[in-house]
Amino acid sequence: MVNRKELDPEESPGARFAHRLRTLRDERGWTQDELGERMGCTGTHISAVETGRRPPTPRFAASADRVFGTGDRLERQGRAVWASAILEGFDEFVPLEAQAAEIRLFELGIVPGLLQTPDYAAAITTGAVRRGAITEQQAGERLALHAKRQASLERTPPPLVYAVLDESCIRRPVGGSGVMAEQLDRLAAFAELPSTVLQVAPYDLGERRTFDLPVHLLTLPDRSQLAYAESAQQGRLERDIRFVQPLLTAYHQLQAEALSQAASVAVIKQVRKGTP
């Protein structure tokens, strides 16, 4: 098949499920449309699961087991995908982020993944493992994803990146003073890039802070826009402009209320003085 995306089944639980689904389909000589017809979905849906763009739902995995006669094997594989450290919707968001012409993000509590140093990212994932929130394997997946996302910014031309950080991001100590000092230096250097704008939303914004959860907004090369927002347990990718537009408006309001980039860097450097 021409231009067929190949997945490494060792890469992640999602890749293993996708590889197994495609293998079972190929063994029977079915097209994606033919499998979709048997499972009660579209061939496009099958394609999205086989290429890792969409995670399998419990219903999808159970239906695949029924069609292929595999008992509950795919359903069990699906559970590993659902237990992955990557929230729903984020695996679809990441390749779109890698194509985006403009990236807007807001974060609170921790420095956003695109701006984290390796040691800061490792400290965050290590903490999650110690709490039992994720496994060692999931921690590895999360760190690999951080590296992949950051590498995607190093393209020509680079995307425009607008980042608004709640003040808690720069004041919450992570990984010890040395790790935090390096992270603050990284933020100051990021602000100096010609394709970036970094702002801090100070504590005294109070109720004028427009978001209470992390938000990512993308503008793609065709000027279409989408949003990804998440809580601790759930993520959601939104493409409908009726829902994306209010988030863009709120983001612009937040930028207007936040400190200027110069003032933000000054605050970051002031906090940095308190670390070795």
N, C-alpha and C positions, 0 to 999 in steps of 0.2 A: 504494500500500500504506500502511495506517495505521501511524503511529508507526515508520516505517522510519528507522533511523539512517543519516545521510549522512556519508561520510568525505571529507576533502579529500585527493585523491591526491598533492598536493604536500607533505603534512605529514610523511610518512615512507615508507620502503620497504614497511613493512607495510600502510600505508593504500593505497599504489599497487596492491599485490597484491590487496587486498580489493576495491578499486574495479574492477579488471580482471575479477576472478572474477564479481562481480555483473553487470557489463555483459555478459559473455559468456553468462551464464545468462539474463538478461533478453532478449537478442537471440533466444534460442531458445524463449522462452516457458515455460521450465521453472520449477517450484517448487523450493524448497530440498530438499524430500523427494525429488523426482524426480531432481535432480542427485545427491543422496546415494546414491540407489539405483544410478545408473549408475557412481558412483565407488567403491561398496562401503563407504560410511560412512553416518552418520545425517544427517537434515536439520538436527538441532541442531548437529552438527559444522560443517556448511556455514555456518549462521548465525553461529557463533562466529568463523569465519575472515572472513566478510564484514563483520562489525562490529568486527574488530580485537581481539576478546577472546582469540583463540587464533592463534598464528603458524602458517603452513603448514609442515608437515614436508616433507622431500625427497620422500617417498613420495606425500604428498598432491598436491604440485605436479606430479609426473610423471603421476599418475593424471588430474589435471585436463587436462593437455596431451593425453593419450590420448583423453579423452572429447570435448574441444572440437576436436581436430585442429589444435592450435596448434604442432606441432613440439616445440621445447623452450623456447618463449617464457616460459611460466609457471615452468618450472623455473629459468630464468635470473633471472627476477624474484624467485623464492624465494631464490636465493643472496644477493641484496642484503639480504633480510630477515634471513637467518641471519648475515650479516656485520655487522648493526646493532650499535650500541653498547649496546643494551638487552638484558640477559640473558634467557634463556628463563624464562617464568613471571612476569617483572616487569611486562610490559604488562598481564597479567591482574590482578596484585596492585594496581596503582595505582588503578583505579577503586573497588576494594573498600576501599582505605585512605581514599579520599575519603568513604566512607559510614560508616566505623567510629566506634563510640561510644568505644572505648578503643584506644590504640595503645601497644604496648610495644616498645622497640627496644634492641638492644645493638650497639655498634660498637667497633672497635679500629683504630688506625692513623690514621684520619681522622675528622673530625667528620661525623656522619650527614647525609645530604642535606637532611632536613627542617629542620635547624638551621644550615645553611651560609649565610654571607653571599654575595651575588653575586660579590664579588671572590675569595673563598676557592674557590667553585665553579669560577670561571673559571680560577684557578691550577691546580686539579686537572685540569681537562680539557685545558688548554694543555700540561701535563706529559705527558699521555697522547698527545697529538698529536705532540709532539716525539720521544717514544719510538717512534712508529709503531704504537702500540697501537690507535688509532682515527684516523679521517679528520677533516678540518675539518667536513664535513657531520655526521658522527656526534657531534662535539663540540657542534655547534649543537643537535642532537636532545637530547643529555644536559642541556644548560643549560635548554632549553625545558621539559623534564620536571621539573627541579628547581623552576622557577618555578611550574609547574602544581601540583605536590604541595604546595608551601608555601602557595599561594593556597587550596587546599582546606581548610586548617586554620582559615581565617577564615570560619567559618560559625556559625550560632546554632541550638542551643547548640554550643560548640566541643567537640571530642573531648578526652577525658582522655589526656594524653601522658606516658608514663613512659619516661625515657631513662637508660640506664646506659652511661657512656662509659669505656672502658679509659683508664688514665692516659696512654697513648701518644697519644690523640687530642688532648690539650691541650698536650702537650710537643713533638710533632713540628712543626717550623716549616714552614709552607706559604705560599708567595707573598711572603715577606719579612716584616720585622717589623711594618710598618704593617698589612698584611692580617691578620696573626695577632692583632695587638692588637684590631682591630675584631671579629674572630671571637670572641675571648675575652669581649669586652664583650657580644656578642650572646648567648653562653651564660649569662652572669650575668643578663642581662635576661630570658631565657627562664625561668630558675629562679624569677623573681618572679611569673610569671603564676599566676592562681588555678587553672588547669586543667592544670598541669604539675608533674612531679617530676623533678629532674635529680640524678643521682648519679655519682660517679666511682669506678671500681673500681681501687684503687691497685695498683702493681706488686707490693707485698708480699703480695697475695693468693696469689701463686704458683699452686700446683696447686688452690687452692680456687676459682679462677675457673671457672665452669661452662661457658663457651663459648670456643671457639677460632676461631669464624667469626662474621660479622655475622648477627644474627637479628632478624626483625620478627614480632610477634605481634599479631593484630587480634581484637577482639571487636566483632561487628557489632550493629546495633540489635536483631536478633532473638535476641541472646545467643549465636549460633553463633560459633565461634572457628576461626581458621586461622593458619598460619605460613608465612613465606617466609624461606628461608635461602639463602646464596649463597657460592660460592668465587670465585676470580678469573675462571674460565671458564664457570661454570654456576650457574643459579639454579633453585630448586624451590619451587613453591607446594603446600602440603599442607593438605588439608581434613579428612582422617580424624582424628577426635578421639583415636584410639588412638595416633597419632604426635604430635599437637599437645599433648596433656596432659603428657607427659614434658618437653616444652620449656617449658611454663608452670611446671611444678614447678621446673625448673632455673633459670628466670628469677627466681622468688620467692626461691630460695636465694641467687642472686647479689645481689639487692636487700638481703637480710639481711646479707650479707658486705661490701657496698660501703659507702663513707662516707655519712653522712647528707647531706641536701641542704645544710644549713648548713655542714658541714665541706667538702663538695664545692665550694661557692661560694668558701669561704675559700682553698682550694687554687688554684682558677681565678684568683682575684684576686692571689694570690701569684705565680703564673706571669706574669700580666699585668704585674706591676711590672717584669719584666725586658724588656719591650718598650716602644717609644716611646709 
